[in-house]
Amino acid sequence: MKFTGTAPLGCGRCGLNALRIALASGVAWSCLAGLAGSAEAATRGMGVPFGWYDGWYAPPAAVPARKARVAPARKEKAEPKKDAGFGQMPKGPLQIVVSIGSQKVTLFSNGVRVAQGPVSTGVPGHPTPTGVFSIIEKDRYHHSNLYSNAPMPYMQRITWSGVALHEGVLPGYPASHGCIRMSHDFAQKLWLITNLGARVIVTHHDLAPVEFMHPKLFAPKLKPPAPAVAMDGGSEGRGVAPAIVMAQATIPEAAIDAIEAAPPAAATKPASDASDDRKAAEAAMPPMQTMKPRDDVVATDAQPAQGSEEANAADPTEPIQPIEVAAPMAPSDAGNAPELPQRSEPATPAQMPPAAAPSGSDVFKPAPTVDPAKPVTPPTKAADQPTKRSGQVAVFVSRKEQKIFVRQGFVPLFDMPVVIDQPDQPLGTHVFTAMEVTDNGSGMRWNLISVPTEPAASTEQRDTRKKSREAPAVRVKSPASAAEALNRIQIPKEAVDRIGEILIPGSSLVVSDEGLGRETGRYTEFIVLSR
């Protein structure tokens, strides 16, 4: 049988040998590759498990020992470093002065300048108002509710209409919408040390406080000490009788010396000799001196008998027994309390009823006293009691309204009319601030900042192209000085006393020609706009 397309048998053997050689070569190359891979994996620390794989033995690879995982130690959060602020500052009220002209803000503590920084105030279309203000709200992370929720860090509000001091961009010229921008460093430090009510003055000029004294400035009113009341366990301080002085006979020293000089044998002499010695002692002894009872001593209710008086006169050397006197009872509304006779002068013998003479040490005892009934206090509600305010006091005197207004802690207390001499003459705007108590609590040290009046823009300034044909404006009279302004104001004594009772350092008195402006409202001090 013939097979077509097949190789001869001899050639088949040759092909078989070649196949065997190829297989052996492949196995050899595989072994070499495995050994090389194991060595490389061993050098890298990544070995495969050792053992037999398809007839080949893989040695154990050098696998590094796995270390136990240790949880990282939690680092405690370090406390934030407290900013030193503006350094060492004198203790006292703070005053902030913003100058639009120089674009500066200056901080004063106890009247001493401690820091100054740059600011950026409002543009001409949105000018920053000038006048007398105070901090009425603080917010560390504030956002504007008027201008696209813009951030206003370290915000300190001075008007409820939207003017505040806060951190912002400082281009070196006015660029805000009315607020007062400050640098980050200055705004942060200032925010940490101010309190609500801190005085803020905005003006076009550079101002500084000066020490000022005037007799019409308020002073603390010392409260009179409470009267000392002698407390008694039975009456609880009610119906305590005044001290009573007892009448007692006194023997002169000359008589005592004469008696002591007598020989001791006199006691054994007969009665006649003893009487002679007694008469000699009486001749040597001056008349008896007795202490006159005071007018407020109440007379006794009884008198010794006539016989005992003669016995005492016969023997003047015998000491007189003291007599206790009944103390007058305090007036009381108790219905069952017995009524005791009360006299303003000692009773005469004719007025006294006869009574038996006391024997031995018997004395007259006062009638027992009855404690007065305790008054019943009507129940009161907490709402009926007046609320006691605390905090610094703000006083405002307005020439326009002819009144004095008083607030404490942003809350109105009272207002009264005042008399101002020459009411048609301007007073000016003057801010007096109480610095510290002096004279052991009876005086107060004050300083002064007089705010210049900002002139309003005239018609010629608003439209320079238009020539005014009207009559020239009347020249405004210059305001009075601070001392002259105080001399012209007559404040009621009642107001002065009430203010003195609550006056503390940090309180202020503002005198102005203006009235209560639109910015003065609830939870504000007196805001005086000078423009």
Protein Blocks (a to p, Z undefined) as FASTA:
>chain_A
ZZehiacfklmmmmmmmmmmmmmmmmmmmmmmmmmmmmmmmmnopacdeddeehiacddd
ddddddddddddddddddddddebjojadeddddddddfklopacddeehiafbdcdddd
ddfklccdedddddfbdcfbacdfklgoiacehiacfbfnopacdddddehpafbehiac
ddfklmmmmmmmpcehiacdddfbdcdddddddfkbccdddddddddddddfklnopapa
cddddddddddfklmmmmmmpcfklmmmcfklmmmmmmmmmmmpccdddddddfklccdf
bdcdfklmmmmmmmmmbccddddddddddddfbfklccddddfbdcdfklpccddddehj
bccdddddddddddddddddfklpccddeddddddddfklopacddeehiafbdcdddde
hklbcebjaddddfbdcehhpaccdddddddddddddfklmmmmbccfbdcddddddddd
fklmmmmpccdfklmmmmmmmgcehiacdddfbdcdfklcghiacdddfZZ
